[in-house]
Amino acid sequence: MFELGITTEQVIGYLLVFARVGAWVWLTPPLGGPFLPPQVRVLTGLAFAIPMTPGAIAASGGISLDPLNLLFQFAIQIAIGVALGLACLILLSAVQSAGAVIDV
């Protein structure tokens, strides 16, 4: 049988990175909003998470496989992603509003 050589820690690490990046992509303009279909936003989040995963796993110093801890970690990563996405949304909305004021 074909073996990939991917550990459980790598898969969980990728999913944790995707939780943060996916929440960020979902809210950040122009990726978030009505302009792109949800499938494109999810695939964009998956594509952004791939190169970030090795660095995130190395920086974390190891991932605990305890189910309760994993649930807590996923909640933290989603909250951080939402906060980053909202910060980008607010910043770009401020720039857009300033442009509208200047345009008048």
N, CA, C and O atoms as CSV, one atom per row, in Angstrom:
chain,resi,resn,atom,element,x,y,z
A,1,MET,N,N,0.837,-1.185,0.000
A,1,MET,CA,C,0.000,0.000,0.000
A,1,MET,C,C,0.876,1.240,0.000
A,1,MET,O,O,1.997,1.209,0.508
A,2,PHE,N,N,0.393,2.296,-0.547
A,2,PHE,CA,C,1.128,3.556,-0.642
A,2,PHE,C,C,1.078,4.294,0.691
A,2,PHE,O,O,0.006,4.485,1.266
A,3,GLU,N,N,2.240,4.704,1.174
A,3,GLU,CA,C,2.315,5.404,2.453
A,3,GLU,C,C,2.815,6.829,2.227
A,3,GLU,O,O,3.826,7.039,1.557
A,4,LEU,N,N,2.110,7.795,2.784
A,4,LEU,CA,C,2.475,9.198,2.597
A,4,LEU,C,C,3.587,9.656,3.529
A,4,LEU,O,O,4.352,10.552,3.172
A,5,GLY,N,N,3.693,9.078,4.683
A,5,GLY,CA,C,4.704,9.503,5.646
A,5,GLY,C,C,4.325,10.783,6.379
A,5,GLY,O,O,5.194,11.537,6.816
A,6,ILE,N,N,3.036,11.022,6.509
A,6,ILE,CA,C,2.555,12.209,7.220
A,6,ILE,C,C,2.103,11.774,8.610
A,6,ILE,O,O,1.343,10.817,8.754
A,7,THR,N,N,2.569,12.475,9.614
A,7,THR,CA,C,2.197,12.126,10.983
A,7,THR,C,C,0.878,12.790,11.371
A,7,THR,O,O,0.412,13.723,10.717
A,8,THR,N,N,0.300,12.290,12.437
A,8,THR,CA,C,-0.937,12.877,12.964
A,8,THR,C,C,-0.694,14.316,13.406
A,8,THR,O,O,-1.560,15.175,13.239
A,9,GLU,N,N,0.478,14.577,13.965
A,9,GLU,CA,C,0.814,15.935,14.404
A,9,GLU,C,C,0.833,16.905,13.220
A,9,GLU,O,O,0.402,18.051,13.353
A,10,GLN,N,N,1.325,16.457,12.072
A,10,GLN,CA,C,1.349,17.320,10.891
A,10,GLN,C,C,-0.065,17.608,10.384
A,10,GLN,O,O,-0.364,18.734,9.985
A,11,VAL,N,N,-0.920,16.610,10.398
A,11,VAL,CA,C,-2.304,16.811,9.938
A,11,VAL,C,C,-3.044,17.762,10.878
A,11,VAL,O,O,-3.725,18.680,10.424
A,12,ILE,N,N,-2.910,17.542,12.184
A,12,ILE,CA,C,-3.564,18.422,13.160
A,12,ILE,C,C,-2.988,19.832,13.054
A,12,ILE,O,O,-3.728,20.813,13.134
A,13,GLY,N,N,-1.674,19.936,12.874
A,13,GLY,CA,C,-1.049,21.251,12.705
A,13,GLY,C,C,-1.591,21.974,11.482
A,13,GLY,O,O,-1.857,23.175,11.532
A,14,TYR,N,N,-1.758,21.234,10.370
A,14,TYR,CA,C,-2.315,21.835,9.163
A,14,TYR,C,C,-3.745,22.305,9.408
A,14,TYR,O,O,-4.121,23.396,8.980
A,15,LEU,N,N,-4.536,21.497,10.087
A,15,LEU,CA,C,-5.923,21.887,10.358
A,15,LEU,C,C,-6.000,23.102,11.279
A,15,LEU,O,O,-6.884,23.944,11.120
A,16,LEU,N,N,-5.082,23.199,12.240
A,16,LEU,CA,C,-5.055,24.376,13.119
A,16,LEU,C,C,-4.692,25.631,12.324
A,16,LEU,O,O,-5.290,26.690,12.515
A,17,VAL,N,N,-3.706,25.502,11.433
A,17,VAL,CA,C,-3.330,26.649,10.598
A,17,VAL,C,C,-4.493,27.011,9.682
A,17,VAL,O,O,-4.794,28.191,9.497
A,18,PHE,N,N,-5.146,26.005,9.108
A,18,PHE,CA,C,-6.282,26.281,8.231
A,18,PHE,C,C,-7.431,26.939,8.981
A,18,PHE,O,O,-8.143,27.765,8.411
A,19,ALA,N,N,-7.626,26.590,10.245
A,19,ALA,CA,C,-8.697,27.217,11.030
A,19,ALA,C,C,-8.470,28.719,11.128
A,19,ALA,O,O,-9.410,29.501,10.982
A,20,ARG,N,N,-7.224,29.127,11.375
A,20,ARG,CA,C,-6.926,30.557,11.482
A,20,ARG,C,C,-6.990,31.232,10.114
A,20,ARG,O,O,-7.631,32.271,9.956
A,21,VAL,N,N,-6.327,30.641,9.135
A,21,VAL,CA,C,-6.265,31.252,7.802
A,21,VAL,C,C,-7.641,31.240,7.144
A,21,VAL,O,O,-8.010,32.196,6.462
A,22,GLY,N,N,-8.397,30.172,7.343
A,22,GLY,CA,C,-9.733,30.095,6.756
A,22,GLY,C,C,-10.663,31.169,7.296
A,22,GLY,O,O,-11.424,31.773,6.540
A,23,ALA,N,N,-10.605,31.407,8.595
A,23,ALA,CA,C,-11.433,32.472,9.181
A,23,ALA,C,C,-10.997,33.835,8.667
A,23,ALA,O,O,-11.832,34.705,8.415
A,24,TRP,N,N,-9.686,34.023,8.509
A,24,TRP,CA,C,-9.174,35.293,7.993
A,24,TRP,C,C,-9.620,35.502,6.545
A,24,TRP,O,O,-10.088,36.583,6.186
A,25,VAL,N,N,-9.472,34.462,5.714
A,25,VAL,CA,C,-9.846,34.569,4.299
A,25,VAL,C,C,-11.340,34.814,4.159
A,25,VAL,O,O,-11.766,35.547,3.268
A,26,TRP,N,N,-12.136,34.210,5.027
A,26,TRP,CA,C,-13.589,34.338,4.920
A,26,TRP,C,C,-14.044,35.785,5.117
A,26,TRP,O,O,-15.051,36.196,4.540
A,27,LEU,N,N,-13.313,36.565,5.929
A,27,LEU,CA,C,-13.742,37.923,6.255
A,27,LEU,C,C,-12.992,39.015,5.503
A,27,LEU,O,O,-13.514,40.120,5.352
A,28,THR,N,N,-11.785,38.735,5.031
A,28,THR,CA,C,-10.938,39.772,4.454
A,28,THR,C,C,-11.368,40.116,3.034
A,28,THR,O,O,-11.475,39.227,2.189
A,29,PRO,N,N,-11.617,41.399,2.758
A,29,PRO,CA,C,-11.882,41.796,1.378
A,29,PRO,C,C,-10.585,41.758,0.591
A,29,PRO,O,O,-9.538,42.004,1.190
A,30,PRO,N,N,-10.570,41.482,-0.638
A,30,PRO,CA,C,-11.657,41.109,-1.548
A,30,PRO,C,C,-11.973,39.622,-1.547
A,30,PRO,O,O,-12.841,39.182,-2.300
A,31,LEU,N,N,-11.287,38.832,-0.715
A,31,LEU,CA,C,-11.547,37.391,-0.687
A,31,LEU,C,C,-12.879,37.072,-0.033
A,31,LEU,O,O,-13.587,36.171,-0.481
A,32,GLY,N,N,-13.230,37.798,1.021
A,32,GLY,CA,C,-14.509,37.594,1.679
A,32,GLY,C,C,-15.583,38.438,1.022
A,32,GLY,O,O,-15.284,39.325,0.223
A,33,GLY,N,N,-16.789,38.172,1.346
A,33,GLY,CA,C,-17.887,38.953,0.790
A,33,GLY,C,C,-18.539,38.241,-0.377
A,33,GLY,O,O,-18.258,37.072,-0.640
A,34,PRO,N,N,-19.404,38.944,-1.069
A,34,PRO,CA,C,-20.188,38.304,-2.124
A,34,PRO,C,C,-19.447,38.141,-3.452
A,34,PRO,O,O,-20.015,37.617,-4.411
A,35,PHE,N,N,-18.199,38.577,-3.523
A,35,PHE,CA,C,-17.494,38.573,-4.800
A,35,PHE,C,C,-17.017,37.185,-5.220
A,35,PHE,O,O,-16.983,36.885,-6.414
A,36,LEU,N,N,-16.653,36.340,-4.272
A,36,LEU,CA,C,-16.166,34.999,-4.578
A,36,LEU,C,C,-17.097,33.952,-3.974
A,36,LEU,O,O,-17.633,34.151,-2.884
A,37,PRO,N,N,-17.291,32.837,-4.681
A,37,PRO,CA,C,-18.106,31.763,-4.107
A,37,PRO,C,C,-17.407,31.123,-2.905
A,37,PRO,O,O,-16.182,31.183,-2.800
A,38,PRO,N,N,-18.166,30.521,-2.010
A,38,PRO,CA,C,-17.568,29.913,-0.813
A,38,PRO,C,C,-16.515,28.850,-1.131
A,38,PRO,O,O,-15.539,28.713,-0.394
A,39,GLN,N,N,-16.698,28.100,-2.214
A,39,GLN,CA,C,-15.727,27.067,-2.561
A,39,GLN,C,C,-14.365,27.674,-2.868
A,39,GLN,O,O,-13.335,27.111,-2.495
A,40,VAL,N,N,-14.352,28.811,-3.538
A,40,VAL,CA,C,-13.094,29.477,-3.867
A,40,VAL,C,C,-12.433,30.000,-2.599
A,40,VAL,O,O,-11.212,29.923,-2.463
A,41,ARG,N,N,-13.220,30.528,-1.671
A,41,ARG,CA,C,-12.655,31.024,-0.411
A,41,ARG,C,C,-12.044,29.887,0.409
A,41,ARG,O,O,-10.976,30.049,0.999
A,42,VAL,N,N,-12.719,28.740,0.448
A,42,VAL,CA,C,-12.183,27.594,1.190
A,42,VAL,C,C,-10.894,27.101,0.540
A,42,VAL,O,O,-9.913,26.841,1.236
A,43,LEU,N,N,-10.885,26.971,-0.776
A,43,LEU,CA,C,-9.672,26.520,-1.463
A,43,LEU,C,C,-8.537,27.527,-1.321
A,43,LEU,O,O,-7.374,27.133,-1.241
A,44,THR,N,N,-8.851,28.807,-1.290
A,44,THR,CA,C,-7.822,29.820,-1.061
A,44,THR,C,C,-7.235,29.669,0.335
A,44,THR,O,O,-6.020,29.761,0.510
A,45,GLY,N,N,-8.079,29.442,1.318
A,45,GLY,CA,C,-7.590,29.204,2.679
A,45,GLY,C,C,-6.723,27.960,2.763
A,45,GLY,O,O,-5.690,27.964,3.433
A,46,LEU,N,N,-7.138,26.890,2.085
A,46,LEU,CA,C,-6.330,25.668,2.061
A,46,LEU,C,C,-4.976,25.924,1.413
A,46,LEU,O,O,-3.948,25.459,1.905
A,47,ALA,N,N,-4.977,26.667,0.303
A,47,ALA,CA,C,-3.721,26.959,-0.393
A,47,ALA,C,C,-2.809,27.854,0.438
A,47,ALA,O,O,-1.592,27.668,0.422
A,48,PHE,N,N,-3.363,28.809,1.156
A,48,PHE,CA,C,-2.542,29.671,2.017
A,48,PHE,C,C,-1.978,28.898,3.207
A,48,PHE,O,O,-0.877,29.195,3.673
A,49,ALA,N,N,-2.721,27.912,3.700
A,49,ALA,CA,C,-2.297,27.175,4.897
A,49,ALA,C,C,-1.157,26.203,4.618
A,49,ALA,O,O,-0.371,25.909,5.518
A,50,ILE,N,N,-1.050,25.700,3.398
A,50,ILE,CA,C,-0.022,24.694,3.086
A,50,ILE,C,C,1.387,25.196,3.363
A,50,ILE,O,O,2.118,24.523,4.090
A,51,PRO,N,N,1.818,26.346,2.825
A,51,PRO,CA,C,3.205,26.761,3.092
A,51,PRO,C,C,3.441,27.252,4.520
A,51,PRO,O,O,4.588,27.312,4.961
A,52,MET,N,N,2.389,27.600,5.245
A,52,MET,CA,C,2.553,28.099,6.613
A,52,MET,C,C,2.676,26.987,7.649
A,52,MET,O,O,3.183,27.221,8.746
A,53,THR,N,N,2.227,25.801,7.321
A,53,THR,CA,C,2.149,24.719,8.301
A,53,THR,C,C,3.495,24.297,8.888
A,53,THR,O,O,3.589,24.180,10.110
A,54,PRO,N,N,4.547,24.059,8.090
A,54,PRO,CA,C,5.810,23.624,8.708
A,54,PRO,C,C,6.365,24.629,9.711
A,54,PRO,O,O,6.864,24.235,10.765
A,55,GLY,N,N,6.288,25.897,9.405
A,55,GLY,CA,C,6.766,26.921,10.333
A,55,GLY,C,C,5.927,26.993,11.591
A,55,GLY,O,O,6.453,27.204,12.684
A,56,ALA,N,N,4.623,26.819,11.441
A,56,ALA,CA,C,3.740,26.869,12.611
A,56,ALA,C,C,3.972,25.674,13.527
A,56,ALA,O,O,3.952,25.814,14.750
A,57,ILE,N,N,4.192,24.507,12.945
A,57,ILE,CA,C,4.455,23.318,13.763
A,57,ILE,C,C,5.785,23.468,14.489
A,57,ILE,O,O,5.895,23.130,15.668
A,58,ALA,N,N,6.799,23.976,13.785
A,58,ALA,CA,C,8.110,24.167,14.412
A,58,ALA,C,C,8.038,25.213,15.520
A,58,ALA,O,O,8.676,25.056,16.561
A,59,ALA,N,N,7.273,26.271,15.307
A,59,ALA,CA,C,7.176,27.340,16.308
A,59,ALA,C,C,6.360,26.908,17.526
A,59,ALA,O,O,6.574,27.412,18.629
A,60,SER,N,N,5.433,25.982,17.330
A,60,SER,CA,C,4.580,25.575,18.449
A,60,SER,C,C,5.308,24.677,19.439
A,60,SER,O,O,4.916,24.596,20.603
A,61,GLY,N,N,6.346,24.011,18.999
A,61,GLY,CA,C,7.084,23.134,19.893
A,61,GLY,C,C,6.395,21.806,20.139
A,61,GLY,O,O,6.789,21.068,21.043
A,62,GLY,N,N,5.391,21.488,19.369
A,62,GLY,CA,C,4.676,20.222,19.530
A,62,GLY,C,C,3.201,20.461,19.753
A,62,GLY,O,O,2.799,21.446,20.371
A,63,ILE,N,N,2.407,19.551,19.244
A,63,ILE,CA,C,0.955,19.680,19.327
A,63,ILE,C,C,0.418,18.560,20.212
A,63,ILE,O,O,0.705,17.385,19.981
A,64,SER,N,N,-0.347,18.924,21.206
A,64,SER,CA,C,-0.972,17.942,22.088
A,64,SER,C,C,-2.157,17.313,21.365
A,64,SER,O,O,-2.928,18.013,20.709
A,65,LEU,N,N,-2.304,16.010,21.481
A,65,LEU,CA,C,-3.402,15.311,20.825
A,65,LEU,C,C,-4.574,15.045,21.765
A,65,LEU,O,O,-5.456,14.248,21.445
A,66,ASP,N,N,-4.590,15.698,22.907
A,66,ASP,CA,C,-5.700,15.588,23.849
A,66,ASP,C,C,-6.938,16.236,23.219
A,66,ASP,O,O,-6.868,17.395,22.813
A,67,PRO,N,N,-8.067,15.525,23.125
A,67,PRO,CA,C,-9.244,16.069,22.437
A,67,PRO,C,C,-9.749,17.396,23.000
A,67,PRO,O,O,-10.114,18.289,22.235
A,68,LEU,N,N,-9.773,17.535,24.306
A,68,LEU,CA,C,-10.258,18.782,24.903
A,68,LEU,C,C,-9.310,19.938,24.590
A,68,LEU,O,O,-9.752,21.050,24.302
A,69,ASN,N,N,-8.014,19.669,24.647
A,69,ASN,CA,C,-7.027,20.688,24.311
A,69,ASN,C,C,-7.122,21.069,22.834
A,69,ASN,O,O,-6.994,22.243,22.486
A,70,LEU,N,N,-7.345,20.077,21.961
A,70,LEU,CA,C,-7.488,20.371,20.535
A,70,LEU,C,C,-8.706,21.248,20.268
A,70,LEU,O,O,-8.642,22.178,19.464
A,71,LEU,N,N,-9.800,20.957,20.934
A,71,LEU,CA,C,-11.005,21.778,20.781
A,71,LEU,C,C,-10.734,23.216,21.204
A,71,LEU,O,O,-11.147,24.163,20.534
A,72,PHE,N,N,-10.037,23.365,22.320
A,72,PHE,CA,C,-9.668,24.691,22.809
A,72,PHE,C,C,-8.733,25.394,21.820
A,72,PHE,O,O,-8.898,26.585,21.557
A,73,GLN,N,N,-7.757,24.670,21.273
A,73,GLN,CA,C,-6.824,25.254,20.311
A,73,GLN,C,C,-7.545,25.684,19.027
A,73,GLN,O,O,-7.255,26.750,18.484
A,74,PHE,N,N,-8.480,24.862,18.542
A,74,PHE,CA,C,-9.243,25.245,17.355
A,74,PHE,C,C,-10.068,26.499,17.615
A,74,PHE,O,O,-10.146,27.375,16.754
A,75,ALA,N,N,-10.683,26.596,18.786
A,75,ALA,CA,C,-11.463,27.791,19.127
A,75,ALA,C,C,-10.568,29.024,19.167
A,75,ALA,O,O,-10.961,30.092,18.697
A,76,ILE,N,N,-9.373,28.884,19.723
A,76,ILE,CA,C,-8.435,30.012,19.773
A,76,ILE,C,C,-8.027,30.427,18.366
A,76,ILE,O,O,-8.010,31.616,18.048
A,77,GLN,N,N,-7.697,29.450,17.521
A,77,GLN,CA,C,-7.247,29.769,16.166
A,77,GLN,C,C,-8.355,30.437,15.349
A,77,GLN,O,O,-8.089,31.369,14.592
A,78,ILE,N,N,-9.572,29.973,15.497
A,78,ILE,CA,C,-10.688,30.598,14.782
A,78,ILE,C,C,-10.911,32.019,15.292
A,78,ILE,O,O,-11.159,32.926,14.498
A,79,ALA,N,N,-10.828,32.222,16.600
A,79,ALA,CA,C,-11.000,33.571,17.164
A,79,ALA,C,C,-9.906,34.515,16.673
A,79,ALA,O,O,-10.186,35.671,16.356
A,80,ILE,N,N,-8.669,34.040,16.607
A,80,ILE,CA,C,-7.577,34.879,16.100
A,80,ILE,C,C,-7.799,35.196,14.626
A,80,ILE,O,O,-7.591,36.332,14.202
A,81,GLY,N,N,-8.219,34.211,13.842
A,81,GLY,CA,C,-8.491,34.445,12.426
A,81,GLY,C,C,-9.617,35.442,12.210
A,81,GLY,O,O,-9.533,36.302,11.334
A,82,VAL,N,N,-10.670,35.325,13.008
A,82,VAL,CA,C,-11.787,36.280,12.910
A,82,VAL,C,C,-11.317,37.679,13.289
A,82,VAL,O,O,-11.685,38.654,12.633
A,83,ALA,N,N,-10.507,37.787,14.342
A,83,ALA,CA,C,-10.000,39.104,14.757
A,83,ALA,C,C,-9.125,39.716,13.667
A,83,ALA,O,O,-9.242,40.908,13.381
A,84,LEU,N,N,-8.254,38.921,13.058
A,84,LEU,CA,C,-7.416,39.433,11.967
A,84,LEU,C,C,-8.266,39.835,10.761
A,84,LEU,O,O,-8.030,40.872,10.142
A,85,GLY,N,N,-9.253,39.006,10.439
A,85,GLY,CA,C,-10.130,39.323,9.314
A,85,GLY,C,C,-10.935,40.590,9.547
A,85,GLY,O,O,-11.086,41.409,8.640
A,86,LEU,N,N,-11.453,40.757,10.763
A,86,LEU,CA,C,-12.205,41.977,11.076
A,86,LEU,C,C,-11.304,43.203,11.073
A,86,LEU,O,O,-11.723,44.280,10.651
A,87,ALA,N,N,-10.058,43.046,11.543
A,87,ALA,CA,C,-9.119,44.171,11.512
A,87,ALA,C,C,-8.839,44.591,10.070
A,87,ALA,O,O,-8.808,45.784,9.766
A,88,CYS,N,N,-8.637,43.619,9.184
A,88,CYS,CA,C,-8.424,43.944,7.768
A,88,CYS,C,C,-9.669,44.576,7.162
A,88,CYS,O,O,-9.577,45.530,6.390
A,89,LEU,N,N,-10.832,44.039,7.515
A,89,LEU,CA,C,-12.087,44.580,7.003
A,89,LEU,C,C,-12.292,46.021,7.452
A,89,LEU,O,O,-12.686,46.868,6.650
A,90,ILE,N,N,-12.030,46.306,8.716
A,90,ILE,CA,C,-12.180,47.671,9.236
A,90,ILE,C,C,-11.189,48.611,8.573
A,90,ILE,O,O,-11.545,49.726,8.193
A,91,LEU,N,N,-9.945,48.166,8.433
A,91,LEU,CA,C,-8.920,49.004,7.807
A,91,LEU,C,C,-9.272,49.322,6.358
A,91,LEU,O,O,-9.186,50.476,5.937
A,92,LEU,N,N,-9.662,48.318,5.603
A,92,LEU,CA,C,-10.002,48.560,4.203
A,92,LEU,C,C,-11.301,49.351,4.063
A,92,LEU,O,O,-11.450,50.121,3.114
A,93,SER,N,N,-12.234,49.176,4.984
A,93,SER,CA,C,-13.458,49.988,4.960
A,93,SER,C,C,-13.151,51.448,5.256
A,93,SER,O,O,-13.763,52.344,4.674
A,94,ALA,N,N,-12.201,51.692,6.162
A,94,ALA,CA,C,-11.796,53.069,6.458
A,94,ALA,C,C,-11.150,53.715,5.239
A,94,ALA,O,O,-11.413,54.878,4.937
A,95,VAL,N,N,-10.310,52.968,4.543
A,95,VAL,CA,C,-9.679,53.498,3.328
A,95,VAL,C,C,-10.735,53.755,2.259
A,95,VAL,O,O,-10.678,54.767,1.560
A,96,GLN,N,N,-11.695,52.848,2.128
A,96,GLN,CA,C,-12.765,53.028,1.153
A,96,GLN,C,C,-13.632,54.241,1.507
A,96,GLN,O,O,-14.018,55.001,0.619
A,97,SER,N,N,-13.937,54.427,2.777
A,97,SER,CA,C,-14.729,55.583,3.205
A,97,SER,C,C,-13.972,56.882,2.974
A,97,SER,O,O,-14.558,57.878,2.551
A,98,ALA,N,N,-12.677,56.874,3.249
A,98,ALA,CA,C,-11.870,58.069,2.999
A,98,ALA,C,C,-11.853,58.403,1.514
A,98,ALA,O,O,-11.916,59.572,1.133
A,99,GLY,N,N,-11.769,57.381,0.684
A,99,GLY,CA,C,-11.819,57.618,-0.754
A,99,GLY,C,C,-13.159,58.172,-1.195
A,99,GLY,O,O,-13.216,59.022,-2.084
A,100,ALA,N,N,-14.246,57.700,-0.582
A,100,ALA,CA,C,-15.572,58.214,-0.921
A,100,ALA,C,C,-15.723,59.667,-0.488
A,100,ALA,O,O,-16.352,60.458,-1.192
A,101,VAL,N,N,-15.150,60.034,0.673
A,101,VAL,CA,C,-15.215,61.420,1.145
A,101,VAL,C,C,-14.412,62.324,0.220
A,101,VAL,O,O,-14.849,63.425,-0.114
A,102,ILE,N,N,-13.246,61.861,-0.188
A,102,ILE,CA,C,-12.408,62.663,-1.085
A,102,ILE,C,C,-13.068,62.811,-2.446
A,102,ILE,O,O,-12.929,63.848,-3.095
A,103,ASP,N,N,-13.783,61.783,-2.882
A,103,ASP,CA,C,-14.417,61.791,-4.194
A,103,ASP,C,C,-15.547,62.806,-4.271
A,103,ASP,O,O,-15.858,63.290,-5.360
A,104,VAL,N,N,-16.168,63.142,-3.148
A,104,VAL,CA,C,-17.319,64.053,-3.149
A,104,VAL,C,C,-16.911,65.445,-3.343
A,104,VAL,O,O,-17.757,66.338,-3.369
